Amino acid sequence: WHEIGVKDLPAMIDYVLKATGSECLTYIGHSMGTTSGYILLSEKPEYNAKIKLFISLAPIAYWKIGQSALFDSYYTSFKFYH
C-alpha cells in the first residue's frame, strides 16, 4: 500500500491533471484506496493542493483525534461527512 501511495497515485493524479488541464481533482478511494490516499497525502503534502475533495468509502484505516499533531492538523482541515 505504501508504494501505491507514494509512487502510483502521484503518477495517476499528475497524468489526469495534465490530460484535463485541471489544477485539482476529486479523489474517491474504496477500502485499500483510502489507505493509499492517506499515505499519499501524509508523505507528499504538496498533493493536498491537487485534491479538492477526498471521499473515503469503506476505509480500512481511521484517524483518531488527539494521537498525533500531524494527523490532527490534517484531519481538522477537512470536512468529513458520515
N, C-alpha and C positions, 0 to 999 in steps of 0.2 A: 504494500500500500504506500509505503514511503516513496518509492521510486515513481509510482504513478503520480503522487502529489507534487514531487519536485522536478520531474522530467516530462512526463506525458501530458499532464494538464496544462502546464505553461505553453507547451508546443501547440496543443489544440486551441487554447484560448487565443494565442497570438495569431494562429492561422485564420481563425474565424474573424477576428477583428480586422486583420489585413484584407481578407476577402470581401468583407462587407463595408469596410471603410468606417466602421463604428469605433468609438472610443471606449465603450464599455458594453457588457452583456449581462444577461441573467443566467445564473448557473443553477441547474436543478440536479441534485445528487440523490441517488437512492441507495440505501444500505452502504456498501463499500464506497460508493461515490461521495457520500457525505464525509466520511473519514478522510478520503483523499483530498477533498476540498478544504477541510480543516487543516490538513498538513500543508497544502499549498499556501494558504493564507497566513499560517504561522511561520513557515520557513522563508517565504518570499513576500514580505509585506507590500511590495510595490504592486502586487496583483489585487490588493484591496481596492485600488482606484479603478481597476479594469472590470470589477464585478459589482454591478449596481444593486443586484438582488441575489441572495443565496437562499435557495429553497432546499431544506433538508427533509427528504421523505424516508421514513423508517430508519433514522440514524442508528448506527451501532455504537456510537460514542456520544457522550454528553459532557458538557462542561458544568461544573458546579461553582457558583459564585463563592468567592472567599478562599479559594485554594491556590490561586496564582494571580499575581498582579497583572501579568501579561495577558492571561486569558480573561481576567475581569475587565480590563480595558477594551479588549476586542469584543467580548460578549455584550457589554453595555453600549457599544457604539452602533448596534443593530437593533431593529425591531423584530421581535420574534412573535409569531402567531401560532397558537396551539389549537 
